[in-house]
Amino acid sequence: MNDVPLHKELPLPAYDHLPAGTLPSRISGLDEAQITQLITYEKAHGNRLPIMQILEKRLHDLQGGTVPRGPQAPSTPEVNTGQPDTPQTANVPGPPINPPSQGDPTNPAQPR
């Protein structure tokens, strides 16, 4: 009777936290069954009109013959996992510091 998928069963990780602007590119690799699963979940949990419009348009496109493209599980850089994406190095040189045209005010040898 309860056919609403659980959050962990959704084809997109952290679906609830994805910005609406990135949703069309995130769902481009999903097939009809996966989009239907997202629609069912959305109707039961948020039923947000902009999200529903994006999902229903994609479902309509797939039913019209559009082929899913891209990876099946696209990365989600917007979701903070607590881990840095790239390792940070401590020895990154900053930009060169040029003294002002009237001289360096911290240099006692220059007149002020």
Biopython code that builds the backbone (N, CA, C, O; Angstrom):
import numpy as np
from Bio.PDB.StructureBuilder import StructureBuilder

atoms = [
    (1, "MET", "N", (0.819, -1.180, 0.000)),
    (1, "MET", "CA", (0.000, 0.000, 0.000)),
    (1, "MET", "C", (0.870, 1.254, 0.000)),
    (1, "MET", "O", (0.573, 2.219, -0.704)),
    (2, "ASN", "N", (1.935, 1.240, 0.784)),
    (2, "ASN", "CA", (2.834, 2.382, 0.874)),
    (2, "ASN", "C", (3.983, 2.182, -0.106)),
    (2, "ASN", "O", (4.973, 1.526, 0.215)),
    (3, "ASP", "N", (3.848, 2.754, -1.309)),
    (3, "ASP", "CA", (4.846, 2.570, -2.353)),
    (3, "ASP", "C", (5.844, 3.716, -2.410)),
    (3, "ASP", "O", (6.586, 3.825, -3.386)),
    (4, "VAL", "N", (5.885, 4.568, -1.402)),
    (4, "VAL", "CA", (6.812, 5.699, -1.383)),
    (4, "VAL", "C", (8.205, 5.172, -1.052)),
    (4, "VAL", "O", (8.397, 4.511, -0.032)),
    (5, "PRO", "N", (9.177, 5.465, -1.918)),
    (5, "PRO", "CA", (10.537, 4.989, -1.644)),
    (5, "PRO", "C", (11.150, 5.704, -0.448)),
    (5, "PRO", "O", (10.815, 6.851, -0.153)),
    (6, "LEU", "N", (12.039, 5.019, 0.223)),
    (6, "LEU", "CA", (12.785, 5.626, 1.321)),
    (6, "LEU", "C", (13.887, 6.507, 0.753)),
    (6, "LEU", "O", (14.303, 6.331, -0.393)),
    (7, "HIS", "N", (14.356, 7.454, 1.556)),
    (7, "HIS", "CA", (15.403, 8.376, 1.110)),
    (7, "HIS", "C", (16.652, 7.616, 0.644)),
    (7, "HIS", "O", (17.263, 7.981, -0.361)),
    (8, "LYS", "N", (17.025, 6.573, 1.367)),
    (8, "LYS", "CA", (18.234, 5.816, 1.014)),
    (8, "LYS", "C", (18.055, 5.005, -0.271)),
    (8, "LYS", "O", (19.042, 4.538, -0.840)),
    (9, "GLU", "N", (16.823, 4.829, -0.737)),
    (9, "GLU", "CA", (16.552, 4.077, -1.969)),
    (9, "GLU", "C", (16.543, 4.956, -3.216)),
    (9, "GLU", "O", (16.435, 4.440, -4.328)),
    (10, "LEU", "N", (16.654, 6.274, -3.051)),
    (10, "LEU", "CA", (16.582, 7.190, -4.186)),
    (10, "LEU", "C", (17.823, 7.087, -5.060)),
    (10, "LEU", "O", (18.910, 6.794, -4.561)),
    (11, "PRO", "N", (17.673, 7.325, -6.361)),
    (11, "PRO", "CA", (18.812, 7.216, -7.272)),
    (11, "PRO", "C", (19.808, 8.373, -7.160)),
    (11, "PRO", "O", (20.913, 8.280, -7.695)),
    (12, "LEU", "N", (19.440, 9.456, -6.478)),
    (12, "LEU", "CA", (20.360, 10.580, -6.282)),
    (12, "LEU", "C", (20.729, 10.679, -4.814)),
    (12, "LEU", "O", (19.846, 10.779, -3.962)),
    (13, "PRO", "N", (22.019, 10.653, -4.503)),
    (13, "PRO", "CA", (22.417, 10.809, -3.103)),
    (13, "PRO", "C", (22.087, 12.221, -2.621)),
    (13, "PRO", "O", (22.257, 13.184, -3.368)),
    (14, "ALA", "N", (21.628, 12.350, -1.408)),
    (14, "ALA", "CA", (21.292, 13.632, -0.787)),
    (14, "ALA", "C", (20.315, 14.432, -1.644)),
    (14, "ALA", "O", (20.465, 15.647, -1.777)),
    (15, "TYR", "N", (19.324, 13.771, -2.224)),
    (15, "TYR", "CA", (18.351, 14.406, -3.110)),
    (15, "TYR", "C", (17.693, 15.622, -2.462)),
    (15, "TYR", "O", (17.521, 16.650, -3.116)),
    (16, "ASP", "N", (17.326, 15.518, -1.196)),
    (16, "ASP", "CA", (16.617, 16.601, -0.517)),
    (16, "ASP", "C", (17.443, 17.881, -0.401)),
    (16, "ASP", "O", (16.879, 18.959, -0.213)),
    (17, "HIS", "N", (18.746, 17.784, -0.508)),
    (17, "HIS", "CA", (19.609, 18.942, -0.299)),
    (17, "HIS", "C", (20.183, 19.514, -1.584)),
    (17, "HIS", "O", (20.998, 20.436, -1.536)),
    (18, "LEU", "N", (19.777, 18.990, -2.726)),
    (18, "LEU", "CA", (20.287, 19.513, -3.997)),
    (18, "LEU", "C", (19.580, 20.812, -4.357)),
    (18, "LEU", "O", (18.361, 20.908, -4.218)),
    (19, "PRO", "N", (20.328, 21.817, -4.820)),
    (19, "PRO", "CA", (19.672, 23.046, -5.282)),
    (19, "PRO", "C", (18.835, 22.765, -6.528)),
    (19, "PRO", "O", (19.222, 21.962, -7.377)),
    (20, "ALA", "N", (17.695, 23.429, -6.628)),
    (20, "ALA", "CA", (16.791, 23.211, -7.759)),
    (20, "ALA", "C", (17.477, 23.533, -9.083)),
    (20, "ALA", "O", (17.169, 22.908, -10.097)),
    (21, "GLY", "N", (18.391, 24.486, -9.096)),
    (21, "GLY", "CA", (19.067, 24.863, -10.327)),
    (21, "GLY", "C", (19.960, 23.777, -10.894)),
    (21, "GLY", "O", (20.222, 23.756, -12.097)),
    (22, "THR", "N", (20.434, 22.873, -10.043)),
    (22, "THR", "CA", (21.307, 21.798, -10.523)),
    (22, "THR", "C", (20.543, 20.508, -10.814)),
    (22, "THR", "O", (21.105, 19.558, -11.359)),
    (23, "LEU", "N", (19.272, 20.478, -10.452)),
    (23, "LEU", "CA", (18.496, 19.244, -10.624)),
    (23, "LEU", "C", (18.410, 18.767, -12.067)),
    (23, "LEU", "O", (18.570, 17.568, -12.300)),
    (24, "PRO", "N", (18.164, 19.642, -13.064)),
    (24, "PRO", "CA", (18.091, 19.133, -14.440)),
    (24, "PRO", "C", (19.360, 18.400, -14.883)),
    (24, "PRO", "O", (19.269, 17.378, -15.563)),
    (25, "SER", "N", (20.524, 18.897, -14.514)),
    (25, "SER", "CA", (21.754, 18.203, -14.914)),
    (25, "SER", "C", (21.959, 16.934, -14.092)),
    (25, "SER", "O", (22.544, 15.968, -14.584)),
    (26, "ARG", "N", (21.490, 16.925, -12.859)),
    (26, "ARG", "CA", (21.635, 15.745, -12.002)),
    (26, "ARG", "C", (20.764, 14.576, -12.469)),
    (26, "ARG", "O", (21.142, 13.415, -12.316)),
    (27, "ILE", "N", (19.599, 14.889, -13.036)),
    (27, "ILE", "CA", (18.684, 13.810, -13.427)),
    (27, "ILE", "C", (18.854, 13.415, -14.886)),
    (27, "ILE", "O", (18.127, 12.548, -15.372)),
    (28, "SER", "N", (19.787, 14.025, -15.592)),
    (28, "SER", "CA", (19.936, 13.747, -17.022)),
    (28, "SER", "C", (20.360, 12.305, -17.309)),
    (28, "SER", "O", (20.111, 11.804, -18.405)),
    (29, "GLY", "N", (20.989, 11.634, -16.356)),
    (29, "GLY", "CA", (21.421, 10.257, -16.566)),
    (29, "GLY", "C", (20.453, 9.215, -16.038)),
    (29, "GLY", "O", (20.729, 8.018, -16.109)),
    (30, "LEU", "N", (19.313, 9.662, -15.505)),
    (30, "LEU", "CA", (18.350, 8.731, -14.921)),
    (30, "LEU", "C", (17.328, 8.273, -15.961)),
    (30, "LEU", "O", (17.003, 9.002, -16.898)),
    (31, "ASP", "N", (16.831, 7.053, -15.774)),
    (31, "ASP", "CA", (15.821, 6.529, -16.695)),
    (31, "ASP", "C", (14.416, 6.818, -16.155)),
    (31, "ASP", "O", (14.264, 7.419, -15.092)),
    (32, "GLU", "N", (13.385, 6.383, -16.905)),
    (32, "GLU", "CA", (11.990, 6.652, -16.542)),
    (32, "GLU", "C", (11.638, 6.134, -15.149)),
    (32, "GLU", "O", (10.981, 6.830, -14.375)),
    (33, "ALA", "N", (12.070, 4.925, -14.830)),
    (33, "ALA", "CA", (11.737, 4.331, -13.530)),
    (33, "ALA", "C", (12.340, 5.144, -12.393)),
    (33, "ALA", "O", (11.702, 5.329, -11.357)),
    (34, "GLN", "N", (13.550, 5.625, -12.574)),
    (34, "GLN", "CA", (14.202, 6.407, -11.525)),
    (34, "GLN", "C", (13.547, 7.775, -11.362)),
    (34, "GLN", "O", (13.394, 8.260, -10.241)),
    (35, "ILE", "N", (13.159, 8.399, -12.477)),
    (35, "ILE", "CA", (12.465, 9.686, -12.405)),
    (35, "ILE", "C", (11.101, 9.501, -11.734)),
    (35, "ILE", "O", (10.692, 10.328, -10.919)),
    (36, "THR", "N", (10.404, 8.426, -12.074)),
    (36, "THR", "CA", (9.115, 8.133, -11.444)),
    (36, "THR", "C", (9.292, 7.938, -9.944)),
    (36, "THR", "O", (8.452, 8.370, -9.155)),
    (37, "GLN", "N", (10.374, 7.295, -9.554)),
    (37, "GLN", "CA", (10.674, 7.087, -8.141)),
    (37, "GLN", "C", (10.873, 8.437, -7.431)),
    (37, "GLN", "O", (10.378, 8.637, -6.322)),
    (38, "LEU", "N", (11.593, 9.353, -8.075)),
    (38, "LEU", "CA", (11.800, 10.682, -7.496)),
    (38, "LEU", "C", (10.484, 11.458, -7.399)),
    (38, "LEU", "O", (10.242, 12.158, -6.415)),
    (39, "ILE", "N", (9.638, 11.332, -8.422)),
    (39, "ILE", "CA", (8.340, 12.018, -8.407)),
    (39, "ILE", "C", (7.485, 11.498, -7.253)),
    (39, "ILE", "O", (6.866, 12.287, -6.538)),
    (40, "THR", "N", (7.445, 10.194, -7.068)),
    (40, "THR", "CA", (6.671, 9.599, -5.981)),
    (40, "THR", "C", (7.187, 10.085, -4.631)),
    (40, "THR", "O", (6.402, 10.436, -3.750)),
    (41, "TYR", "N", (8.507, 10.106, -4.471)),
    (41, "TYR", "CA", (9.112, 10.575, -3.221)),
    (41, "TYR", "C", (8.794, 12.055, -2.994)),
    (41, "TYR", "O", (8.426, 12.454, -1.889)),
    (42, "GLU", "N", (8.936, 12.858, -4.038)),
    (42, "GLU", "CA", (8.693, 14.299, -3.911)),
    (42, "GLU", "C", (7.244, 14.591, -3.544)),
    (42, "GLU", "O", (6.982, 15.445, -2.698)),
    (43, "LYS", "N", (6.301, 13.893, -4.170)),
    (43, "LYS", "CA", (4.880, 14.103, -3.857)),
    (43, "LYS", "C", (4.591, 13.782, -2.395)),
    (43, "LYS", "O", (3.780, 14.459, -1.764)),
    (44, "ALA", "N", (5.241, 12.764, -1.852)),
    (44, "ALA", "CA", (4.983, 12.341, -0.486)),
    (44, "ALA", "C", (5.706, 13.200, 0.555)),
    (44, "ALA", "O", (5.264, 13.273, 1.701)),
    (45, "HIS", "N", (6.805, 13.847, 0.175)),
    (45, "HIS", "CA", (7.609, 14.544, 1.175)),
    (45, "HIS", "C", (7.595, 16.064, 1.064)),
    (45, "HIS", "O", (7.376, 16.740, 2.069)),
    (46, "GLY", "N", (7.816, 16.608, -0.090)),
    (46, "GLY", "CA", (7.882, 18.061, -0.195)),
    (46, "GLY", "C", (6.825, 18.640, -1.100)),
    (46, "GLY", "O", (6.257, 19.695, -0.819)),
    (47, "ASN", "N", (6.567, 17.945, -2.185)),
    (47, "ASN", "CA", (5.617, 18.372, -3.208)),
    (47, "ASN", "C", (5.884, 19.821, -3.625)),
    (47, "ASN", "O", (4.963, 20.629, -3.745)),
    (48, "ARG", "N", (7.174, 20.130, -3.843)),
    (48, "ARG", "CA", (7.573, 21.478, -4.242)),
    (48, "ARG", "C", (7.292, 21.654, -5.727)),
    (48, "ARG", "O", (7.750, 20.864, -6.553)),
    (49, "LEU", "N", (6.539, 22.693, -6.058)),
    (49, "LEU", "CA", (6.101, 22.913, -7.432)),
    (49, "LEU", "C", (7.265, 23.013, -8.424)),
    (49, "LEU", "O", (7.219, 22.345, -9.457)),
    (50, "PRO", "N", (8.313, 23.821, -8.158)),
    (50, "PRO", "CA", (9.406, 23.904, -9.142)),
    (50, "PRO", "C", (10.100, 22.559, -9.370)),
    (50, "PRO", "O", (10.488, 22.233, -10.492)),
    (51, "ILE", "N", (10.249, 21.792, -8.305)),
    (51, "ILE", "CA", (10.902, 20.478, -8.413)),
    (51, "ILE", "C", (10.007, 19.530, -9.200)),
    (51, "ILE", "O", (10.481, 18.795, -10.066)),
    (52, "MET", "N", (8.727, 19.549, -8.899)),
    (52, "MET", "CA", (7.789, 18.681, -9.616)),
    (52, "MET", "C", (7.772, 19.024, -11.106)),
    (52, "MET", "O", (7.706, 18.124, -11.943)),
    (53, "GLN", "N", (7.831, 20.295, -11.441)),
    (53, "GLN", "CA", (7.835, 20.694, -12.845)),
    (53, "GLN", "C", (9.082, 20.171, -13.556)),
    (53, "GLN", "O", (8.996, 19.698, -14.690)),
    (54, "ILE", "N", (10.233, 20.251, -12.903)),
    (54, "ILE", "CA", (11.482, 19.755, -13.496)),
    (54, "ILE", "C", (11.395, 18.244, -13.711)),
    (54, "ILE", "O", (11.732, 17.740, -14.782)),
    (55, "LEU", "N", (10.938, 17.525, -12.678)),
    (55, "LEU", "CA", (10.866, 16.060, -12.767)),
    (55, "LEU", "C", (9.842, 15.614, -13.817)),
    (55, "LEU", "O", (10.110, 14.703, -14.600)),
    (56, "GLU", "N", (8.680, 16.254, -13.829)),
    (56, "GLU", "CA", (7.639, 15.859, -14.787)),
    (56, "GLU", "C", (8.050, 16.184, -16.222)),
    (56, "GLU", "O", (7.725, 15.430, -17.139)),
    (57, "LYS", "N", (8.759, 17.297, -16.431)),
    (57, "LYS", "CA", (9.251, 17.614, -17.771)),
    (57, "LYS", "C", (10.256, 16.564, -18.226)),
    (57, "LYS", "O", (10.228, 16.125, -19.376)),
    (58, "ARG", "N", (11.141, 16.167, -17.322)),
    (58, "ARG", "CA", (12.136, 15.150, -17.682)),
    (58, "ARG", "C", (11.450, 13.825, -17.983)),
    (58, "ARG", "O", (11.834, 13.137, -18.929)),
    (59, "LEU", "N", (10.444, 13.454, -17.199)),
    (59, "LEU", "CA", (9.713, 12.214, -17.455)),
    (59, "LEU", "C", (9.018, 12.286, -18.815)),
    (59, "LEU", "O", (9.041, 11.321, -19.578)),
    (60, "HIS", "N", (8.408, 13.413, -19.112)),
    (60, "HIS", "CA", (7.745, 13.600, -20.410)),
    (60, "HIS", "C", (8.756, 13.484, -21.554)),
    (60, "HIS", "O", (8.469, 12.861, -22.576)),
    (61, "ASP", "N", (9.939, 14.085, -21.380)),
    (61, "ASP", "CA", (10.982, 13.996, -22.404)),
    (61, "ASP", "C", (11.433, 12.547, -22.614)),
    (61, "ASP", "O", (11.612, 12.107, -23.749)),
    (62, "LEU", "N", (11.613, 11.813, -21.516)),
    (62, "LEU", "CA", (12.032, 10.410, -21.619)),
    (62, "LEU", "C", (10.957, 9.567, -22.306)),
    (62, "LEU", "O", (11.271, 8.687, -23.108)),
    (63, "GLN", "N", (9.704, 9.836, -21.992)),
    (63, "GLN", "CA", (8.612, 9.099, -22.630)),
    (63, "GLN", "C", (8.501, 9.455, -24.106)),
    (63, "GLN", "O", (7.968, 8.678, -24.898)),
    (64, "GLY", "N", (9.008, 10.636, -24.476)),
    (64, "GLY", "CA", (8.993, 11.062, -25.871)),
    (64, "GLY", "C", (10.183, 10.564, -26.669)),
    (64, "GLY", "O", (10.285, 10.852, -27.862)),
    (65, "GLY", "N", (11.071, 9.834, -26.049)),
    (65, "GLY", "CA", (12.185, 9.252, -26.784)),
    (65, "GLY", "C", (13.564, 9.770, -26.415)),
    (65, "GLY", "O", (14.558, 9.303, -26.970)),
    (66, "THR", "N", (13.653, 10.717, -25.495)),
    (66, "THR", "CA", (14.958, 11.210, -25.064)),
    (66, "THR", "C", (15.728, 10.083, -24.383)),
    (66, "THR", "O", (15.163, 9.309, -23.611)),
    (67, "VAL", "N", (17.008, 10.002, -24.675)),
    (67, "VAL", "CA", (17.859, 8.962, -24.108)),
    (67, "VAL", "C", (18.610, 9.539, -22.904)),
    (67, "VAL", "O", (19.172, 10.630, -22.997)),
    (68, "PRO", "N", (18.627, 8.813, -21.764)),
    (68, "PRO", "CA", (19.405, 9.295, -20.614)),
    (68, "PRO", "C", (20.873, 9.469, -21.000)),
    (68, "PRO", "O", (21.429, 8.653, -21.734)),
    (69, "ARG", "N", (21.482, 10.516, -20.511)),
    (69, "ARG", "CA", (22.894, 10.758, -20.812)),
    (69, "ARG", "C", (23.629, 11.060, -19.524)),
    (69, "ARG", "O", (23.022, 11.406, -18.511)),
    (70, "GLY", "N", (24.923, 10.926, -19.575)),
    (70, "GLY", "CA", (25.740, 11.232, -18.410)),
    (70, "GLY", "C", (25.842, 10.051, -17.469)),
    (70, "GLY", "O", (25.308, 8.975, -17.738)),
    (71, "PRO", "N", (26.534, 10.265, -16.360)),
    (71, "PRO", "CA", (26.716, 9.182, -15.389)),
    (71, "PRO", "C", (25.416, 8.860, -14.665)),
    (71, "PRO", "O", (24.559, 9.725, -14.486)),
    (72, "GLN", "N", (25.285, 7.621, -14.256)),
    (72, "GLN", "CA", (24.094, 7.200, -13.529)),
    (72, "GLN", "C", (24.040, 7.839, -12.143)),
    (72, "GLN", "O", (22.956, 8.170, -11.663)),
    (73, "ALA", "N", (25.175, 8.016, -11.500)),
    (73, "ALA", "CA", (25.219, 8.625, -10.171)),
    (73, "ALA", "C", (26.125, 9.846, -10.234)),
    (73, "ALA", "O", (27.292, 9.767, -9.849)),
    (74, "PRO", "N", (25.605, 10.983, -10.717)),
    (74, "PRO", "CA", (26.450, 12.163, -10.830)),
    (74, "PRO", "C", (26.933, 12.639, -9.468)),
    (74, "PRO", "O", (26.258, 12.460, -8.454)),
    (75, "SER", "N", (28.098, 13.240, -9.463)),
    (75, "SER", "CA", (28.640, 13.747, -8.211)),
    (75, "SER", "C", (27.793, 14.907, -7.717)),
    (75, "SER", "O", (27.100, 15.555, -8.501)),
    (76, "THR", "N", (27.848, 15.166, -6.430)),
    (76, "THR", "CA", (27.060, 16.237, -5.846)),
    (76, "THR", "C", (27.984, 17.176, -5.077)),
    (76, "THR", "O", (28.090, 17.068, -3.856)),
    (77, "PRO", "N", (28.647, 18.089, -5.765)),
    (77, "PRO", "CA", (29.581, 18.958, -5.059)),
    (77, "PRO", "C", (28.898, 19.945, -4.128)),
    (77, "PRO", "O", (29.555, 20.504, -3.249)),
    (78, "GLU", "N", (27.588, 20.181, -4.292)),
    (78, "GLU", "CA", (26.906, 21.134, -3.432)),
    (78, "GLU", "C", (26.682, 20.585, -2.030)),
    (78, "GLU", "O", (26.473, 21.353, -1.091)),
    (79, "VAL", "N", (26.722, 19.287, -1.884)),
    (79, "VAL", "CA", (26.454, 18.674, -0.606)),
    (79, "VAL", "C", (27.757, 18.569, 0.175)),
    (79, "VAL", "O", (28.723, 17.972, -0.301)),
    (80, "ASN", "N", (27.784, 19.147, 1.369)),
    (80, "ASN", "CA", (28.974, 19.137, 2.195)),
    (80, "ASN", "C", (29.057, 17.817, 2.947)),
    (80, "ASN", "O", (28.220, 17.525, 3.802)),
    (81, "THR", "N", (30.062, 17.032, 2.626)),
    (81, "THR", "CA", (30.243, 15.743, 3.294)),
    (81, "THR", "C", (31.186, 15.850, 4.481)),
    (81, "THR", "O", (31.402, 14.869, 5.194)),
    (82, "GLY", "N", (31.752, 17.036, 4.700)),
    (82, "GLY", "CA", (32.699, 17.214, 5.783)),
    (82, "GLY", "C", (34.124, 16.922, 5.372)),
    (82, "GLY", "O", (35.049, 17.192, 6.139)),
    (83, "GLN", "N", (34.326, 16.385, 4.202)),
    (83, "GLN", "CA", (35.651, 16.077, 3.697)),
    (83, "GLN", "C", (36.033, 17.074, 2.612)),
    (83, "GLN", "O", (35.206, 17.386, 1.755)),
    (84, "PRO", "N", (37.266, 17.584, 2.624)),
    (84, "PRO", "CA", (37.660, 18.503, 1.553)),
    (84, "PRO", "C", (37.736, 17.781, 0.214)),
    (84, "PRO", "O", (38.126, 16.616, 0.143)),
    (85, "ASP", "N", (37.354, 18.494, -0.851)),
    (85, "ASP", "CA", (37.402, 17.899, -2.186)),
    (85, "ASP", "C", (38.829, 17.698, -2.661)),
    (85, "ASP", "O", (39.148, 16.685, -3.283)),
    (86, "THR", "N", (39.680, 18.661, -2.369)),
    (86, "THR", "CA", (41.077, 18.565, -2.771)),
    (86, "THR", "C", (41.943, 18.803, -1.542)),
    (86, "THR", "O", (41.589, 19.609, -0.681)),
    (87, "PRO", "N", (43.064, 18.114, -1.453)),
    (87, "PRO", "CA", (43.938, 18.334, -0.301)),
    (87, "PRO", "C", (44.523, 19.747, -0.343)),
    (87, "PRO", "O", (44.931, 20.227, -1.401)),
    (88, "GLN", "N", (44.558, 20.392, 0.794)),
    (88, "GLN", "CA", (45.112, 21.733, 0.890)),
    (88, "GLN", "C", (46.568, 21.643, 1.329)),
    (88, "GLN", "O", (46.914, 20.855, 2.209)),
    (89, "THR", "N", (47.407, 22.450, 0.714)),
    (89, "THR", "CA", (48.814, 22.489, 1.093)),
    (89, "THR", "C", (49.082, 23.776, 1.851)),
    (89, "THR", "O", (48.486, 24.812, 1.556)),
    (90, "ALA", "N", (49.980, 23.711, 2.829)),
    (90, "ALA", "CA", (50.288, 24.867, 3.662)),
    (90, "ALA", "C", (51.309, 25.788, 3.000)),
    (90, "ALA", "O", (51.393, 26.959, 3.370)),
    (91, "ASN", "N", (52.075, 25.306, 2.048)),
    (91, "ASN", "CA", (53.138, 26.089, 1.438)),
    (91, "ASN", "C", (52.707, 26.713, 0.120)),
    (91, "ASN", "O", (53.413, 26.606, -0.883)),
    (92, "VAL", "N", (51.563, 27.358, 0.120)),
    (92, "VAL", "CA", (51.105, 28.027, -1.085)),
    (92, "VAL", "C", (51.554, 29.475, -1.002)),
    (92, "VAL", "O", (51.118, 30.206, -0.113)),
    (93, "PRO", "N", (52.433, 29.907, -1.928)),
    (93, "PRO", "CA", (52.901, 31.300, -1.840)),
    (93, "PRO", "C", (51.779, 32.265, -2.213)),
    (93, "PRO", "O", (50.968, 31.989, -3.097)),
    (94, "GLY", "N", (51.751, 33.385, -1.528)),
    (94, "GLY", "CA", (50.764, 34.408, -1.815)),
    (94, "GLY", "C", (51.237, 35.293, -2.959)),
    (94, "GLY", "O", (52.299, 35.051, -3.534)),
    (95, "PRO", "N", (50.466, 36.302, -3.286)),
    (95, "PRO", "CA", (50.876, 37.202, -4.359)),
    (95, "PRO", "C", (52.065, 38.045, -3.905)),
    (95, "PRO", "O", (52.240, 38.268, -2.707)),
    (96, "PRO", "N", (52.889, 38.520, -4.851)),
    (96, "PRO", "CA", (54.027, 39.350, -4.460)),
    (96, "PRO", "C", (53.527, 40.669, -3.848)),
    (96, "PRO", "O", (52.513, 41.226, -4.268)),
    (97, "ILE", "N", (54.265, 41.141, -2.856)),
    (97, "ILE", "CA", (53.893, 42.385, -2.199)),
    (97, "ILE", "C", (54.792, 43.486, -2.738)),
    (97, "ILE", "O", (56.013, 43.431, -2.590)),
    (98, "ASN", "N", (54.195, 44.469, -3.351)),
    (98, "ASN", "CA", (54.944, 45.598, -3.882)),
    (98, "ASN", "C", (54.781, 46.782, -2.929)),
    (98, "ASN", "O", (53.666, 47.086, -2.506)),
    (99, "PRO", "N", (55.908, 47.466, -2.580)),
    (99, "PRO", "CA", (55.786, 48.626, -1.694)),
    (99, "PRO", "C", (55.089, 49.770, -2.432)),
    (99, "PRO", "O", (55.115, 49.822, -3.662)),
    (100, "PRO", "N", (54.477, 50.671, -1.697)),
    (100, "PRO", "CA", (53.840, 51.811, -2.346)),
    (100, "PRO", "C", (54.868, 52.667, -3.076)),
    (100, "PRO", "O", (56.063, 52.577, -2.794)),
    (101, "SER", "N", (54.417, 53.488, -4.003)),
    (101, "SER", "CA", (55.331, 54.275, -4.840)),
    (101, "SER", "C", (56.175, 55.257, -4.038)),
    (101, "SER", "O", (57.260, 55.617, -4.495)),
    (102, "GLN", "N", (55.736, 55.708, -2.871)),
    (102, "GLN", "CA", (56.517, 56.642, -2.067)),
    (102, "GLN", "C", (57.507, 55.935, -1.156)),
    (102, "GLN", "O", (58.193, 56.595, -0.375)),
    (103, "GLY", "N", (57.601, 54.638, -1.230)),
    (103, "GLY", "CA", (58.558, 53.878, -0.432)),
    (103, "GLY", "C", (57.854, 53.008, 0.581)),
    (103, "GLY", "O", (56.634, 53.055, 0.742)),
    (104, "ASP", "N", (58.652, 52.219, 1.255)),
    (104, "ASP", "CA", (58.144, 51.301, 2.260)),
    (104, "ASP", "C", (58.114, 52.020, 3.608)),
    (104, "ASP", "O", (59.168, 52.399, 4.119)),
    (105, "PRO", "N", (56.934, 52.216, 4.193)),
    (105, "PRO", "CA", (56.870, 52.970, 5.448)),
    (105, "PRO", "C", (57.506, 52.257, 6.632)),
    (105, "PRO", "O", (57.743, 52.880, 7.668)),
    (106, "THR", "N", (57.789, 50.956, 6.500)),
    (106, "THR", "CA", (58.412, 50.234, 7.596)),
    (106, "THR", "C", (59.934, 50.209, 7.482)),
    (106, "THR", "O", (60.602, 49.661, 8.360)),
    (107, "ASN", "N", (60.499, 50.792, 6.418)),
    (107, "ASN", "CA", (61.934, 50.809, 6.221)),
    (107, "ASN", "C", (62.505, 52.086, 6.837)),
    (107, "ASN", "O", (62.235, 53.183, 6.349)),
    (108, "PRO", "N", (63.307, 51.947, 7.925)),
    (108, "PRO", "CA", (63.827, 53.161, 8.606)),
    (108, "PRO", "C", (64.876, 53.909, 7.761)),
    (108, "PRO", "O", (65.169, 55.069, 8.051)),
    (109, "ALA", "N", (65.434, 53.285, 6.746)),
    (109, "ALA", "CA", (66.453, 53.923, 5.932)),
    (109, "ALA", "C", (65.870, 54.894, 4.925)),
    (109, "ALA", "O", (66.603, 55.712, 4.369)),
    (110, "GLN", "N", (64.581, 54.826, 4.678)),
    (110, "GLN", "CA", (63.950, 55.732, 3.695)),
    (110, "GLN", "C", (63.346, 56.936, 4.412)),
    (110, "GLN", "O", (62.726, 56.791, 5.465)),
    (111, "PRO", "N", (63.527, 58.102, 3.849)),
    (111, "PRO", "CA", (62.904, 59.282, 4.463)),
    (111, "PRO", "C", (61.392, 59.246, 4.313)),
    (111, "PRO", "O", (60.846, 58.648, 3.385)),
    (112, "ARG", "N", (60.749, 59.894, 5.241)),
    (112, "ARG", "CA", (59.288, 59.936, 5.195)),
    (112, "ARG", "C", (58.797, 61.297, 4.857)),
    (112, "ARG", "O", (57.588, 61.514, 4.775)),
]
sb = StructureBuilder()
sb.init_structure("model")
sb.init_model(0)
sb.init_chain("A")
sb.init_seg("    ")
for serial, (resi, resn, name, xyz) in enumerate(atoms, 1):
    if name == "N":
        sb.init_residue(resn, " ", resi, " ")
    sb.init_atom(name, np.array(xyz, "f"), 0.0, 1.0, " ", f" {name:<3s}", serial, name[0])
structure = sb.get_structure()
